[in-house]
Structures are given as C-alpha cells and as structure tokens.
Amino acid sequence: MNVLDISSFDTNVSDTLRAQIRSELPEAEAIENTDLRERVISAWALAIHNSSFSSIREMPPSGNPGKMVLKRGDQTDHIRGVTRAAMALADEFAASNPDMKIDRDIVIAGGLCHDIGKPWEYDANNLKRWREAPRSVGLPSLRHNAYGAFICLTVGLPEEVAHIAAAHSGEGELLVRSLACTIVHVADIGYWTIMLAGDLIKPGTESQKYVRPISF
C-alpha cells in the first residue's frame, strides 16, 4: 500500500517482522520501559509493513531522497548513529547538570523513531506519483516527519516521542522543541555535518543546510 488511506492502513504486523526490526535496531534494548521498547519496535514494523520496503536496511543511507547520501551503508547506520549520539549527549548533560531532568528512555525512543516516516517519503511508488503531479498532492505530499508522527501515534507511542518525530527536522523551527527533541535534533544535525566534514557524503548530493557553518 502506498496511498495514505487510513481506512485501508494495514496494522497486522507479523512477529517475524518485529523480530527483524529488533535485530536491525539493537539500541532499542537500552530502553528500560518494556512497553515503550515494544511500541518502538511495533512502530518501525508498521512503517515498513505499509511500504514497498521489506527492511530498514533496504532504504538508502541519506537525509532526504537523493540528498546527503552516505558513500556506504544503509538507513540503519544513520538511525543508530543518531540514537547513540543522542544517548551520549543525554548522559553527559545529565551527569554534569543534575538539575536537568532528562528522560533517557524518551531520548532513545525518539532517536530510533526520528526518521520513522522515511519508508513513506522514500517509497519508489510514492516518489513516482509525486514527481508526476507535484501540484496535485505535493512533492512529497507529507515529509517523513509528519508521516512519522502519524506512525508513532498509531501504535500508541507517547506524545513526547511523536513530537520528536515531528519536530526533529526543519519544521521544528516553527515551534518550541522539548528537551529530548532538542537532544535528538542536535545529534541528527551533528551526524550529517560531521559525515560531510569527514568526506563520507557522495559528491553532488550535498545539502546547503550542512555546507554552511552552524550558527547559534
């Protein structure tokens, strides 16, 4: 299924697919809350199930379709890298700033789910539809952050995680990001900026967003 039709959205995800997602995103095991951990796995399984992909690893390692494409690897490298960076940031700031109340489980879940809408935005059938008639439904009709929030809420992930999926990217500049979302956002921006500086981005796919110096 590629058309976003809620009435035909298939929520019957197999245990085999859940097990596969668990193996692709081992950082999920660091989530202490069992229910939250399982919902993260279910969310990714649902996103993949309702796309033309059969695995997160089938998705190209890029920030957006055709942009900031890694020279090697797959989408799990980005998701896991951002999650581990976010965990390190959370742990450092929590240790050095005891008054800063960081929910580590939410940071991990948010890191794992920040790009959970990419199976929709990267789906070849969707890209074909959008490129053929961009003035009809848009190009894309929904970016991965909007679709990602939908996926998160569909499986019952907490609002805090859906917020990270929705606001980790540029759209988050239009609202106030939560602390956990800010951590994931910085980890995400840092990931692509460092990969570019390290010459690990395919030439010709660079985004000006990361070419310009970071300013605060």
Secondary structure, DSSP 8 states (H G I E B T S, - for coil): --S--GGG------HHHHHHHHHH-GGGGG---HHHHHHHHHHHHHHHHTSS-S-GGGS-SEEETTEEEBSS--HHHHHHHHHHHHHHHHHHHHHH-TTS---HHHHHHHHHHTTTTHHHHS-HHHHHHHHH-HHHH-SSSS-HHHHHHHHHHHTT--HHHHHHHHHSSGGGGGS---HHHHHHHHHHHHHHHHHHHTT-B-TT---HHHHS----
